[in-house]
Each structure stands twice: as C-alpha cells, then as structure tokens.
Amino acid sequence: MVTVAYSTGFEKTIRKIKDNSLKAHVKAQIIRIINNPETGKPMRYCRKKTREVYIPPFRLSYCYDKHADSVVFLTLYHKDEQ
C-alpha cells in the first residue's frame, strides 16, 4: 500500500479551488495516482525524481519514492506559470 503525504502548499491550493468540477477531476487524478504511482510523466533536469499529470489547464506535480513506496503531492499549478 502506498503511503500518501501532501505538502502544505498543495493543501492550500486545493482549498482555494472554487470550481467543483475541477475539484472532482483533481480528486479523480489523485486516486488514479495512488492506485498506479508511475502514471505521470517523469520530469527531467532540475525537477528530476518528480512526475506530473496534466489536468487542463493545470498540472499536478508529485514525487514517487519506489523504495519507500510513498507518494508526496507537491503542487498544483497553472500550465503557463512554470
């Protein structure tokens, strides 16, 4: 079973979302990631060891540690604010 943690910035961003359909889509993606943590696109260079899932127009960034079997959700940000 995967251990799940959330960064404080991620929790703060999720609380600010007012659109219920977007919030439901984010929750669905979180469940999908928990079931299969290697779903997201692996990042490169300075963001190595993190993965991202695209939720239009946002990206959900998370870190998956295979050895500890844990997922840490880092941030949810707008695509243009990379």
N, C-alpha and C positions, 0 to 999 in steps of 0.2 A: 504494500500500500504506500502510496506517495504521500510524503509529508508536505503540507502546504503552508506558506507564510506570505504575508502581504507587507510591502513597505508602507510607511506612513504616508508618503506622497501619493501612492496608488490609492489608498483608502480615502484620502482627502479628495482626489479627483473623482472617484466613483460617487461619493456623496454629493458632488456638485452637479452631476448629470440630472437634468430635469425631464428629458425625453424618455418615456417609459419603454418605447420600442427599442431604442438604443441600449438602454439598461438591460433589457431582456436578452438582446443579442450578445452583449458583453458577458452576461452570466452563462449563456449557452457556450460561448467560446471558452470560458474558464472551466466549465465541466468537461468540455472536449479535451482541453489541455491536461487536466487531471487524469483523465482516462488514458491518454496517449501523449506523454510529455514531449515526444520528439516530433510533434505535428508541425510546429512553427519553423520558419525559415531561419537557419543558423546565420548569425551575423559575423562580420569579419573585422579585421584591423583593431581599432580601439574598443570596439564593442564585442570582441571575441568572447565566447562562452555564454552568450545570451542568444535568445531566439525571439522572433516576432511573429505575430499573427495579425493579418490585416482585417480590420472591421471598419468598412467605409464610413467616414473619411479618417478614421483613427487607426493607430497601431498600438497593440498591446505587447509590451516588452516583458519578458520573463527570463529567469535563469534556471536551468535544469542541471542538477548535480546527479549524475548517474550513480556514482559510488555511494552517496548518502541517500539516494532515492528521495530527493526533495525538490520542490518547485518553489521559487520565490518570485512573486509577481512584482515587477519593478515600477512600471509606469504605463499610463495610457495617455498618448499624446497625439496631437493633430499631425497629419502627414506632412504638411508644409512647414512645421516647426522643428525639423530635425536638427 
